Amino acid sequence: MQLRSKTMIWSAAGLIAVGAATGLSAQSLLQHPGATASTGAASTTTPLPPAIVPNYRAIVERNQAAVVGITVDGTVDTAMHPDGFNGPGGDQDNPFAPFFRGMPMPMPMPRQQPMHAQGSGFIISPDGLLLTNAHVVAGAKVVTVKLSDHHEYRAKVLGADKVSDIAVLKIDAHDLPTVQLGNSDAIAVGDYVLAIGEPFGLEETATAGIVSAKGRSLPGDGYVPFIQTDAAVNPGNSGGPLFDANGQVVGINAQIYSNSGGYQGVSFAIPINVAVQIKDQIVKTGKVEHARLGVEIQTLTQSLAHSFNLQSPNGALVAKVEPDSAAAAAGLKVGDVILEFNGKPIVDAGQLSAQVGMAKPGDTVALRIWRDGKTVSVDAKIGSATTLASNGSPAGGEHARLGLSVRPLSPEERSEAGVSAGLLVEDAQGPAADAGIQAGDVVLSVDGTSVQSAEQLRKIIDSHSKQVALLIQRGQDRIFVPVDLG
């Protein structure tokens, strides 16, 4: 699968981890007798218990058949202006581009390029339900799943949530081998982990390591508290399971930190507890609701901590409170420092984003904040940001979906855009992306009907079988965009 670059973070397209151990080996590899002082005197430090190495062979043998390869064929849109060059200022290869510099540009038209990619996944139910990464199947027209026995199936994409990078697939098969799902909250730094996948297309490759850190926040992925490991993950590994020492899936391998695009000792997996939450919503409702507090936050530095009379630079500093949000209703103010979320300490801004992401819309959470030199307790009822879980053409079932992640505009955004209502596009996939709609666009109406909520948009789309016309605003430009629903 093609790598997705975010600063220095790369997706490890298609990683598969192998799991379900039948037990641990009784072999003791390392025993630490305890430290001895330089004077030669015996230390009072309690010796560490013997280290027990997982039975990696048993984990692989039990789970290898439930790990699959995923092949994706589709198209990738590259924005192209009607005059034949890209963006204001023009394409340097176009001799006419200099004549258009500084002139208002029309909305770009989509230009599609064929795309072929590979990834990994794993079977979670005998009737063919699979998990993988959303970025593995992004832009897919045809998704093919290949089992370890080389049988191939056309897959349906039941839903793909870009925010969490989770996708749910379905193949028409029965009595399939499955993995056993574990508890990602139970693992700790230093625990053994094992991954199986198809790096560079090499089938059934197993790699092992340890949990290097938990709760990592990566640029652009604030909702996911990633598990960091040193298990080797490379392009082709994304979407596969990460197993613990007992052979249970505790994560889905998703990204790597790299200067070269290849493995450099740092890999990231989505906790399986997060993935199951997303999977349950997609299977039940076809959409995903993410909790939303409604604040913009930043991590405290030592200098900022001194400015707010805090002894340590721990917490999430509130830089903006969005109108009509859960934070506004709870009375949060700019300059507040959120120290705890439901009793859990917040060390930096990323931890708060991850905690909010794990909450459920409608939950009432307890916040402990620092305001005007003292701590204050605040209760907030978490809001919702609804994602219309997109699916590719092969997963459309009886009714193809639009493939948009949207949210209502805030009063401030409506004023800035000069509109009375509309939905902000946070992500576009599937039919919507094929039509040229992109993140940042505002959906004003569908077939002439103004839209004000994601649920209203969904109902309108569900009532159409073939094509709809969306009125889109991009910047100050408006245009009707026909979207083929398949």
HUBEL-V794608 format. One record per backbone hydrogen bond with DSSP energy under -1.0 kcal/mol. NH is the residue of the N-H (numbers start at 1). CO is the residue of the C=O. E is the energy in kcal/mol with one decimal. If there is no record, write none. Layout:
# HUBEL-V794608
NH;CO;E  NH;CO;E
This chain:
# HUBEL-V794608
6;9;-2.8  9;6;-4.0  10;256;-4.2  12;254;-1.8  13;11;-1.2  20;247;-9.9  25;53;-1.1  29;51;-1.5  37;41;-1.4  40;37;-2.1  48;32;-1.1  51;30;-2.3  56;54;-1.7  59;55;-2.0  60;56;-2.5  61;57;-2.6  62;58;-2.2  63;59;-1.6  64;60;-2.3  66;63;-1.5  67;64;-1.2  68;121;-2.3  69;146;-2.4  70;119;-2.5  71;144;-2.8  72;117;-3.0  73;142;-2.6  74;115;-2.5  75;139;-1.3  76;113;-2.8  78;111;-3.1  80;109;-3.1  81;85;-1.2  84;81;-2.7  90;87;-1.9  94;91;-2.2  97;94;-1.5  99;96;-1.3  100;97;-2.0  103;100;-1.9  109;80;-4.1  113;76;-2.4  115;74;-2.8  117;72;-2.4  119;70;-2.6  120;238;-2.6  121;68;-1.7  122;131;-1.6  123;66;-2.5  124;129;-3.0  125;129;-1.1  128;125;-1.9  130;169;-2.6  131;122;-2.1  132;167;-1.8  140;137;-1.9  141;73;-3.0  142;73;-2.7  144;71;-2.9  145;153;-3.0  146;69;-2.9  147;151;-2.8  150;147;-2.0  153;145;-2.3  155;143;-3.1  156;170;-2.9  158;168;-1.7  159;168;-1.3  160;390;-1.2  161;166;-3.1  165;161;-1.4  166;161;-1.6  167;132;-2.3  168;159;-2.7  169;130;-2.1  170;156;-2.1  171;128;-2.0  173;171;-1.6  176;126;-1.9  179;123;-2.1  182;249;-3.0  186;183;-1.4  190;211;-2.5  191;188;-2.2  193;209;-2.5  194;243;-2.0  195;207;-3.4  197;205;-2.3  198;14;-1.2  200;235;-3.7  201;198;-2.0  202;199;-2.3  205;197;-2.7  207;195;-3.0  209;193;-2.3  211;191;-2.3  212;228;-2.8  213;228;-1.7  216;226;-2.4  221;218;-2.4  224;221;-1.5  226;216;-2.1  226;224;-1.4  227;269;-3.0  228;213;-2.5  229;267;-2.4  230;210;-1.4  236;13;-1.6  237;234;-2.2  238;14;-2.3  239;253;-2.6  240;15;-1.9  240;237;-1.5  242;251;-3.0  243;194;-3.2  244;248;-2.3  247;244;-2.0  249;180;-2.8  250;242;-3.3  251;242;-1.3  252;270;-2.0  253;240;-2.4  254;268;-2.7  255;268;-1.7  256;10;-5.3  257;266;-2.0  258;8;-2.2  267;229;-2.5  268;255;-2.9  269;227;-2.5  270;252;-2.9  272;250;-2.0  275;271;-1.9  276;272;-2.6  277;273;-1.4  278;274;-1.9  279;275;-2.8  280;276;-2.7  281;277;-1.6  282;278;-2.4  283;279;-2.7  284;280;-2.0  285;281;-3.0  286;282;-1.0  288;387;-2.6  290;385;-2.2  292;383;-1.6  296;320;-2.4  298;317;-1.9  300;315;-1.0  305;301;-2.5  306;302;-2.1  307;303;-2.0  308;304;-1.7  309;306;-1.6  310;305;-3.2  314;312;-1.9  315;347;-1.4  316;338;-1.9  317;298;-2.7  318;336;-3.0  319;296;-3.1  320;296;-1.6  322;294;-2.7  325;322;-1.1  327;293;-2.4  329;325;-2.3  330;326;-1.6  331;328;-1.1  332;327;-2.3  335;318;-2.5  336;333;-2.0  337;370;-1.6  338;316;-2.8  339;368;-2.9  340;368;-1.6  341;344;-2.3  342;366;-3.4  344;341;-1.8  346;339;-3.2  352;348;-1.2  353;349;-1.9  354;350;-2.1  355;351;-2.3  356;352;-2.6  357;353;-2.2  358;354;-1.4  362;382;-2.4  363;360;-2.5  365;380;-3.0  367;378;-3.7  368;340;-1.7  369;376;-3.1  370;337;-2.5  371;374;-3.0  374;371;-1.2  376;369;-2.9  378;367;-3.0  380;365;-2.5  382;363;-3.0  383;292;-2.0  385;290;-2.6  387;288;-3.7  389;387;-1.3  390;160;-1.2  395;392;-1.5  396;393;-1.4  399;396;-1.0  405;427;-2.8  407;424;-1.4  409;422;-1.5  414;410;-2.7  415;411;-2.2  416;412;-2.1  417;413;-2.4  418;414;-1.3  419;414;-2.1  423;443;-2.0  424;407;-3.0  425;441;-3.0  426;405;-3.6  427;405;-1.4  429;403;-3.3  432;402;-2.1  433;429;-1.2  434;430;-2.3  435;431;-1.5  436;433;-1.4  437;432;-2.0  440;425;-3.2  441;438;-1.9  442;473;-2.2  443;423;-2.9  444;471;-3.1  446;449;-2.4  447;469;-3.2  449;446;-2.1  451;444;-1.6  457;453;-2.0  458;454;-2.4  459;455;-2.3  460;456;-2.1  461;457;-2.4  462;458;-2.7  463;459;-1.0  464;461;-1.7  468;483;-1.9  470;481;-2.6  471;445;-2.4  472;479;-2.7  473;442;-2.5  474;477;-2.7  477;474;-2.0  479;472;-2.2  481;470;-3.2  483;468;-3.2  485;466;-3.4
